[in-house]
Amino acid sequence: MNNETKLKNIFAQFAGKEIKNPNRMTRDMCDVVDSDLQRKVSGLGFIFGMHKKGTAETMVLKPENLVRAEYEETNGKFRLTGKYKIGNQR
């Protein structure tokens, strides 16, 4: 199984799961879902990040092995969409 298929399977497991606000001021409150997803993605050799659905991205080049999980905010709750971007994908 290649890494793309592995990533799809991992993100499918986390789709719809609630996470803490990724932009919270203090990261001292552990987010179990975020940490578990990061551990699995990092285990495949990727750098992990987050991206809010529908927000513009800067034109800065990103590492080819950066995987950014997409999340959305609805009614003050944050949930993973199950989608992700790799490197400079849009």
C-alpha positions in Angstrom: 0.0 0.0 0.0 1.5 3.4 -1.0 1.6 6.5 1.2 -1.3 8.2 -0.6 -3.6 5.3 0.1 -2.4 5.1 3.7 -3.1 8.8 4.2 -6.6 8.5 2.7 -7.3 5.6 5.2 -5.9 7.6 8.1 -7.9 10.7 7.3 -11.1 8.7 6.7 -10.8 7.4 10.3 -10.7 11.0 11.6 -13.3 12.6 9.4 -15.9 14.4 11.4 -14.1 14.1 14.7 -14.2 17.2 16.9 -10.9 18.9 17.8 -9.9 21.8 20.0 -9.5 25.1 18.4 -6.2 24.8 16.5 -5.6 28.6 17.0 -6.1 28.6 20.7 -3.7 30.8 22.6 -2.3 28.0 24.8 -1.5 24.6 23.4 -1.0 23.2 26.9 -4.4 21.5 26.8 -3.7 18.3 25.0 -6.0 17.5 22.1 -6.1 13.7 21.9 -7.6 13.6 18.3 -5.1 16.1 17.0 -2.1 14.3 18.7 -3.2 10.9 17.4 -3.6 12.1 13.9 -0.3 13.8 14.0 1.4 10.7 15.3 0.0 8.5 12.5 0.9 11.0 9.8 4.4 11.5 11.2 4.8 7.8 11.2 4.7 7.8 7.4 7.5 10.4 7.3 5.3 13.5 6.9 5.3 16.9 8.7 1.9 17.6 10.1 -0.1 20.9 10.0 -3.7 22.2 10.0 -5.6 24.2 7.5 -9.0 25.9 8.0 -11.5 25.0 5.2 -12.1 28.0 2.9 -9.3 30.2 4.0 -6.8 31.7 1.6 -3.3 30.3 1.7 -0.1 32.3 1.2 2.0 31.7 -1.8 4.9 30.5 0.3 6.5 27.3 -0.9 5.8 24.4 1.5 7.9 21.3 2.0 6.8 18.4 -0.2 6.3 16.2 2.8 4.0 18.7 4.7 0.5 17.2 5.2 -2.1 19.8 6.3 -5.3 18.4 7.8 -8.4 20.4 6.8 -10.8 21.4 9.5 -14.0 23.5 9.7 -15.7 25.6 12.3 -19.5 25.3 12.9 -21.3 26.8 15.8 -18.1 27.3 17.7 -17.0 23.6 17.3 -14.1 22.5 15.2 -14.2 19.3 13.2 -11.8 17.5 10.8 -13.3 17.2 7.3 -11.3 14.2 6.4 -9.5 16.1 3.6 -5.9 17.1 3.5 -3.3 18.8 1.3 0.2 17.7 0.6 3.1 20.1 0.0 2.0 22.9 -2.4 -1.3 21.3 -3.4 -4.2 23.7 -3.5 
